[in-house]
Amino acid sequence: MAKTIKVGIVQQSCTDNLEANLKKLYDNIHDCASQGAQLVVLQELHNSLYFCQTENTDLFNLAEPIPGPSTSFYSDIAKSLGIVLVTSLFEKRAPGLYHNTAVVFDKDGSIAGKYRKMHIPDDPAYYEKFYFTPGDLGFTPIQTSLGKLGVLVCWDQWYPEAARIMALSGADLLIYPTAIGWESSDTDEEKQRQQDAWVISQRGHAVANGLPVISVNRVGWEPDPSGQTNGISFWGHSFIAGPQGEFLYKASCDKEENKVVEIDMARSENVRRWWPFFRDRRIDAYGDILKRFND
């Protein structure tokens, strides 16, 4: 594990023009690499609009096999730049079987590993259960030349169990590609509560596990094709937090940004020595966590 890692995050808006999205991603990844990024993290489902606002069987045509065209595209970028690259793709595993899958490329362009989103939401404008089968690869860190990456996806970020298992399995970083935003009917106060809860939850994972957290969100407004809502305003606010939850960087709520941040990886061990949460865990007393509810 390197003592320090320069991490690039790409917070961008997307359109219904897939070719334009890929061109923008290509340019933004190169921009991060030109600033010295060794690891670049993209947002959730970055190739397209966030298509889960409606239930439409035609949209399964966006899915691709892994490996496939997108993995070839991102593999070439990772290899040419010599970076580790975290992507988020709509995977076609078999006819009628699809996943929301993060694919990690090592600096030689090889697929270091993948993670299939485990927690799948089904809320107004986030109809992901229609499209995605829950992941079956578990919470297993992906080994790369920079260390073990604990890659999770969006809705996973609300679950401390997922972060904990990644940490217990040796993850050096927790990484969350994300697509989350506001519906226009929410009050300003409610919008702020939602965003604060999103940030607090992930900073809590950093603190509880003594690990840096990288969270990369979409930005910009995307319409609801059905017209039933006013669409989603993705709130950006991508951030990187250190192992005590301290902010190393906070992006804006409404602008596209590429940012490279240096993370001191040695700090995690020091923090775990000061706050030995792993030492004091009562693993003999946690059996009830495996129940749906303790009636």
C-alpha positions as CSV (number, residue, x, y, z in Angstrom):
1,M,0.0,0.0,0.0
2,A,1.4,3.4,-1.0
3,K,1.9,5.9,1.8
4,T,0.0,8.5,-0.1
5,I,-2.4,8.3,-3.0
6,K,-3.5,11.1,-5.3
7,V,-7.2,10.6,-6.0
8,G,-9.2,12.2,-8.8
9,I,-12.9,12.6,-8.7
10,V,-15.1,13.5,-11.7
11,Q,-18.4,15.2,-10.8
12,Q,-20.3,15.8,-14.1
13,S,-23.7,16.2,-15.7
14,C,-25.0,13.7,-18.3
15,T,-27.3,14.0,-21.3
16,D,-29.2,11.5,-23.5
17,N,-26.2,11.7,-26.0
18,L,-24.1,8.7,-25.0
19,E,-21.3,9.6,-27.3
20,A,-21.1,13.1,-25.8
21,N,-21.1,11.7,-22.3
22,L,-18.2,9.3,-23.1
23,K,-16.2,12.2,-24.7
24,K,-16.7,14.3,-21.6
25,L,-15.7,11.4,-19.4
26,Y,-12.6,10.8,-21.5
27,D,-11.6,14.4,-21.2
28,N,-12.3,14.6,-17.5
29,I,-10.3,11.5,-16.7
30,H,-7.4,12.8,-18.7
31,D,-7.7,16.1,-16.8
32,C,-7.4,14.3,-13.5
33,A,-4.4,12.3,-14.7
34,S,-2.7,15.5,-15.9
35,Q,-3.0,16.8,-12.3
36,G,-1.2,13.7,-11.0
37,A,-4.1,11.4,-10.1
38,Q,-3.2,7.8,-9.6
39,L,-6.8,6.7,-8.8
40,V,-9.8,8.2,-10.6
41,V,-13.4,7.6,-9.4
42,L,-16.5,8.2,-11.6
43,Q,-20.1,8.6,-10.5
44,E,-22.9,6.0,-10.7
45,L,-24.1,5.0,-14.2
46,H,-22.0,7.7,-15.8
47,N,-22.4,6.6,-19.4
48,S,-26.1,7.8,-19.7
49,L,-28.8,9.7,-18.0
50,Y,-30.0,8.2,-14.7
51,F,-32.6,6.1,-16.5
52,C,-34.3,4.7,-13.4
53,Q,-36.8,7.5,-13.1
54,T,-39.3,5.4,-15.1
55,E,-39.9,1.7,-15.7
56,N,-39.3,1.1,-19.4
57,T,-38.2,-2.2,-20.9
58,D,-36.6,-0.5,-23.9
59,L,-34.0,0.9,-21.5
60,F,-32.5,-2.5,-20.9
61,N,-30.9,-1.9,-24.3
62,L,-28.4,0.4,-22.5
63,A,-26.9,-2.6,-20.6
64,E,-23.7,-4.2,-21.8
65,P,-21.9,-7.5,-21.1
66,I,-18.7,-7.3,-19.0
67,P,-16.3,-7.5,-20.6
68,G,-17.8,-5.5,-23.5
69,P,-17.6,-2.1,-25.3
70,S,-17.5,0.1,-22.2
71,T,-14.9,-2.1,-20.5
72,S,-12.7,-1.9,-23.6
73,F,-13.1,1.9,-23.6
74,Y,-12.2,2.4,-20.0
75,S,-9.5,-0.2,-20.1
76,D,-7.7,1.7,-22.8
77,I,-7.9,4.9,-20.8
78,A,-6.6,3.3,-17.7
79,K,-3.7,1.7,-19.5
80,S,-2.7,4.8,-21.5
81,L,-2.7,7.0,-18.4
82,G,-1.3,4.4,-16.0
83,I,-4.1,4.9,-13.5
84,V,-6.5,2.9,-11.4
85,L,-10.0,3.7,-12.6
86,V,-13.3,3.0,-10.9
87,T,-16.3,2.9,-13.2
88,S,-20.0,2.2,-12.8
89,L,-21.8,0.3,-15.6
90,F,-25.2,-1.2,-16.4
91,E,-24.3,-4.9,-16.7
92,K,-26.1,-7.4,-18.9
93,R,-25.3,-10.7,-17.4
94,A,-27.8,-12.8,-19.3
95,P,-31.1,-12.2,-21.1
96,G,-33.4,-10.8,-18.4
97,L,-30.6,-10.6,-15.8
98,Y,-29.0,-7.2,-15.2
99,H,-26.8,-5.6,-12.5
100,N,-25.7,-2.2,-11.4
101,T,-21.9,-3.0,-11.5
102,A,-18.8,-1.1,-10.5
103,V,-15.8,-2.2,-12.6
104,V,-12.3,-1.4,-11.4
105,F,-9.4,-1.2,-13.9
106,D,-5.7,-1.4,-12.8
107,K,-3.1,0.8,-14.3
108,D,-2.2,-1.9,-17.0
109,G,-5.8,-1.8,-18.2
110,S,-6.7,-5.1,-16.8
111,I,-10.0,-5.6,-14.9
112,A,-8.9,-5.8,-11.3
113,G,-12.4,-6.8,-10.2
114,K,-16.0,-5.8,-10.1
115,Y,-18.7,-5.2,-7.5
116,R,-22.4,-5.7,-8.1
117,K,-24.6,-3.3,-6.1
118,M,-26.1,-5.2,-3.2
119,H,-28.8,-2.9,-1.8
120,I,-31.3,-1.9,-4.5
121,P,-33.8,0.9,-3.8
122,D,-37.4,1.2,-5.1
123,D,-38.6,4.7,-4.4
124,P,-40.4,7.3,-6.5
125,A,-38.0,8.3,-9.4
126,Y,-35.5,5.7,-8.3
127,Y,-37.1,2.5,-9.6
128,E,-34.0,0.4,-9.5
129,K,-35.6,-2.9,-8.6
130,F,-37.2,-2.9,-12.0
131,Y,-33.7,-2.9,-13.7
132,F,-31.2,-4.4,-11.3
133,T,-30.8,-7.9,-9.7
134,P,-29.2,-7.6,-6.2
135,G,-25.5,-8.3,-6.3
136,D,-24.1,-11.7,-5.5
137,L,-20.4,-11.0,-5.2
138,G,-20.5,-10.0,-1.5
139,F,-18.6,-7.2,0.1
140,T,-15.2,-8.1,-1.1
141,P,-12.4,-5.4,-1.6
142,I,-10.8,-5.3,-5.0
143,Q,-7.1,-5.7,-5.0
144,T,-5.2,-3.2,-7.2
145,S,-1.7,-1.9,-7.5
146,L,-2.6,0.9,-5.2
147,G,-4.2,-1.3,-2.5
148,K,-7.5,-2.9,-1.7
149,L,-10.5,-0.8,-2.7
150,G,-13.8,-1.2,-0.9
151,V,-16.1,-0.3,-3.7
152,L,-19.8,0.1,-3.0
153,V,-22.5,1.8,-5.0
154,C,-25.0,4.6,-4.0
155,W,-27.8,3.1,-1.9
156,D,-25.1,0.9,-0.2
157,Q,-23.8,4.0,1.5
158,W,-26.7,4.0,3.9
159,Y,-25.8,0.6,5.3
160,P,-23.1,0.5,8.0
161,E,-22.9,-3.3,7.7
162,A,-21.6,-3.0,4.1
163,A,-18.9,-0.6,5.1
164,R,-17.9,-2.6,8.1
165,I,-17.6,-5.9,6.2
166,M,-15.4,-4.2,3.6
167,A,-13.2,-2.8,6.3
168,L,-13.0,-6.2,8.1
169,S,-12.0,-7.7,4.8
170,G,-9.0,-5.4,4.5
171,A,-10.2,-2.5,2.4
172,D,-7.8,0.5,2.4
173,L,-10.4,2.9,1.1
174,L,-14.2,3.1,0.9
175,I,-15.5,4.3,-2.5
176,Y,-19.1,5.2,-3.4
177,P,-20.1,6.1,-7.0
178,T,-23.4,7.8,-6.5
179,A,-26.5,9.2,-8.2
180,I,-28.7,11.1,-5.6
181,G,-30.6,14.3,-5.8
182,W,-33.7,16.3,-5.0
183,E,-37.2,16.2,-6.3
184,S,-38.5,19.8,-6.8
185,S,-41.5,19.4,-4.5
186,D,-39.3,19.1,-1.4
187,T,-39.0,22.2,0.7
188,D,-35.5,23.8,1.1
189,E,-35.4,22.6,4.7
190,E,-36.2,19.0,3.7
191,K,-33.6,19.2,0.9
192,Q,-30.9,20.3,3.4
193,R,-31.9,17.5,5.8
194,Q,-31.5,14.9,3.1
195,Q,-28.1,16.1,1.9
196,D,-26.9,16.4,5.5
197,A,-28.0,12.9,6.3
198,W,-26.2,11.6,3.1
199,V,-22.9,13.3,4.1
200,I,-23.2,12.3,7.8
201,S,-23.8,8.7,7.1
202,Q,-20.7,8.3,4.9
203,R,-18.5,10.3,7.3
204,G,-19.7,8.0,10.0
205,H,-18.5,5.0,8.0
206,A,-15.1,6.7,7.8
207,V,-15.0,7.3,11.6
208,A,-16.4,3.8,12.6
209,N,-13.9,2.0,10.4
210,G,-10.9,4.3,10.5
211,L,-10.8,4.6,6.7
212,P,-10.9,7.4,4.1
213,V,-14.2,7.7,2.2
214,I,-14.5,8.8,-1.5
215,S,-18.1,9.7,-2.6
216,V,-18.6,10.9,-6.1
217,N,-22.1,12.1,-7.1
218,R,-23.8,13.3,-10.3
219,V,-24.7,16.9,-10.8
220,G,-27.3,18.8,-12.9
221,W,-31.0,18.4,-13.6
222,E,-32.4,15.4,-15.5
223,P,-36.0,15.4,-16.6
224,D,-38.6,12.7,-15.8
225,P,-39.5,11.2,-19.2
226,S,-43.0,10.3,-17.9
227,G,-43.7,13.8,-16.8
228,Q,-45.1,12.6,-13.5
229,T,-42.5,14.5,-11.5
230,N,-40.3,17.5,-12.2
231,G,-37.2,15.3,-12.6
232,I,-34.2,15.1,-10.3
233,S,-31.7,17.8,-9.5
234,F,-28.6,15.8,-8.6
235,W,-27.0,17.6,-5.8
236,G,-23.3,17.0,-6.5
237,H,-21.5,17.7,-3.3
238,S,-19.0,14.9,-4.0
239,F,-16.4,14.7,-1.2
240,I,-13.4,13.0,0.2
241,A,-13.2,12.4,4.0
242,G,-10.3,11.2,6.1
243,P,-10.4,8.3,8.7
244,Q,-11.7,10.6,11.4
245,G,-14.5,11.9,9.1
246,E,-12.5,15.1,8.4
247,F,-13.2,16.7,5.0
248,L,-10.3,16.6,2.7
249,Y,-12.4,18.1,-0.1
250,K,-16.0,19.1,-0.7
251,A,-17.3,19.8,-4.3
252,S,-20.1,22.2,-5.1
253,C,-23.8,21.3,-5.3
254,D,-24.3,22.6,-8.9
255,K,-21.1,22.6,-10.9
256,E,-19.1,20.1,-12.9
257,E,-15.7,19.5,-11.2
258,N,-12.6,17.5,-11.6
259,K,-10.5,17.5,-8.4
260,V,-7.3,15.7,-7.4
261,V,-6.7,15.2,-3.6
262,E,-3.8,13.6,-1.9
263,I,-4.7,11.1,0.8
264,D,-2.2,10.1,3.6
265,M,-2.8,6.4,3.8
266,A,-0.6,6.0,6.8
267,R,-3.0,8.0,8.8
268,S,-5.6,5.2,8.9
269,E,-3.4,3.0,11.1
270,N,-2.6,5.9,13.5
271,V,-6.3,6.6,13.8
272,R,-7.1,3.0,14.5
273,R,-4.5,3.0,17.3
274,W,-6.0,6.1,18.9
275,W,-9.6,4.8,18.4
276,P,-9.4,1.0,18.6
277,F,-13.0,0.3,17.6
278,F,-12.0,-3.0,16.0
279,R,-10.3,-4.2,19.3
280,D,-13.4,-3.5,21.4
281,R,-16.0,-5.0,19.1
282,R,-18.2,-7.6,21.0
283,I,-18.4,-10.1,18.2
284,D,-19.8,-12.6,20.7
285,A,-22.9,-10.4,21.2
286,Y,-23.9,-9.3,17.7
287,G,-26.0,-12.3,16.6
288,D,-29.2,-10.4,16.5
289,I,-27.8,-8.2,13.6
290,L,-28.6,-11.1,11.3
291,K,-32.3,-10.9,12.0
292,R,-34.7,-8.8,10.0
293,F,-36.1,-7.3,13.2
294,N,-36.0,-8.3,16.9
295,D,-39.7,-8.8,17.8
